[in-house]
Amino acid sequence: MNRDEMIQKAVATIEEMTGIKLDEWVRKVQTAKLTKHKEIRDFFKDEHGLSYGYANTMAHMVRDVIEGVKSEDTLIEEQYAGAKTDLLPIYNAVIKAVEKFGKDVEIAPKKTYVSLR
């Protein structure tokens, strides 16, 4: 398992444990006006009961989002812009079908593709 896979697994585990998705964590951190890694990590540890490892991983992920790593929605918008606009309804139909498989299927947009796990 490579680093990205390990991080994604940790994020999925945290989402499963807490019922809170990454984008919701980002909003919570922004609402709390936290910017420094240690502040964010401590927020996860002290206020949400995450272990040091999970809190540290989430702090990295949240900072990536806040500092400009593109959101999943932006990645999808960019993939289906321009000449590929006509493909967006097909993507939406596939995702709608996949979502019926249950919560154990992860939809993970990347820069040039969407991973279904």
C-alpha positions in Angstrom: 0.0 0.0 0.0 1.5 3.3 -1.0 1.3 6.6 1.0 -1.7 8.0 -0.8 -3.6 4.7 -0.3 -2.7 4.7 3.4 -3.8 8.3 3.8 -7.1 7.7 2.0 -7.7 4.6 4.2 -7.1 6.7 7.3 -9.5 9.4 6.1 -12.1 6.8 5.3 -11.6 5.2 8.8 -12.0 8.7 10.4 -15.1 9.4 8.4 -16.5 6.0 9.4 -15.7 6.5 13.1 -17.0 10.1 13.3 -19.7 10.2 10.6 -18.0 13.4 9.4 -16.6 13.7 5.9 -13.4 15.6 4.9 -15.3 18.6 3.5 -17.2 19.0 6.8 -14.0 18.9 8.7 -12.6 21.6 6.5 -15.6 23.8 7.3 -15.2 23.1 11.0 -11.5 24.1 10.9 -12.3 27.3 8.9 -15.1 28.2 11.2 -12.8 27.8 14.2 -10.3 30.1 12.3 -7.4 27.6 12.8 -4.5 27.9 10.4 -1.4 26.3 11.9 -0.9 22.5 11.7 -0.5 22.1 15.5 -3.7 24.1 16.1 -5.6 21.9 13.7 -4.1 18.7 15.0 -4.9 19.6 18.6 -8.5 20.6 17.5 -9.0 17.0 16.3 -7.3 15.5 19.3 -8.8 17.6 22.1 -12.2 18.5 20.8 -13.0 15.4 18.7 -11.1 12.7 20.5 -9.0 11.5 17.5 -5.7 9.8 18.3 -2.5 11.6 17.5 -2.0 9.7 14.3 -5.5 10.3 12.9 -5.5 13.9 14.1 -2.2 14.5 12.4 -3.4 12.9 9.1 -6.6 15.0 9.2 -4.6 18.1 9.9 -2.5 17.5 6.7 -5.6 16.7 4.6 -7.6 19.7 5.8 -4.6 22.1 5.3 -4.2 20.7 1.7 -7.8 21.5 1.0 -7.6 25.0 2.5 -4.3 25.8 0.9 -5.4 25.0 -2.6 -5.6 21.3 -3.3 -8.7 21.2 -5.5 -12.0 20.0 -4.1 -13.7 16.9 -5.6 -16.3 19.2 -7.2 -13.7 21.3 -8.8 -11.9 18.2 -10.1 -15.1 17.0 -11.7 -15.9 20.4 -13.2 -12.5 20.6 -14.8 -12.7 17.0 -16.1 -15.9 17.7 -17.9 -15.3 21.2 -19.1 -14.9 22.3 -22.7 -15.1 19.5 -25.3 -16.1 17.0 -22.7 -19.1 18.9 -21.4 -21.5 16.4 -23.2 -20.0 13.6 -21.1 -21.1 15.0 -17.8 -24.6 13.5 -17.9 -23.0 10.1 -18.4 -20.7 10.6 -15.5 -23.7 11.8 -13.3 -25.7 8.7 -14.3 -22.8 6.3 -13.5 -22.3 8.0 -10.1 -26.0 7.8 -9.3 -25.9 4.1 -10.0 -22.8 3.5 -8.0 -24.2 5.4 -5.0 -26.9 2.7 -4.8 -24.3 0.1 -4.1 -24.0 1.4 -0.5 -21.7 3.4 1.7 -18.8 1.0 1.4 -18.1 2.2 -2.2 -15.9 5.3 -2.2 -16.0 7.8 -5.1 -12.7 9.5 -5.3 -12.2 12.1 -8.0 -8.6 12.7 -9.1 -7.2 15.2 -11.6 -7.8 13.1 -14.7 -10.1 10.3 -13.6 -12.5 9.2 -10.9 -11.6 6.2 -8.8 -14.4 3.9 -7.5 -13.3 1.8 -4.6 
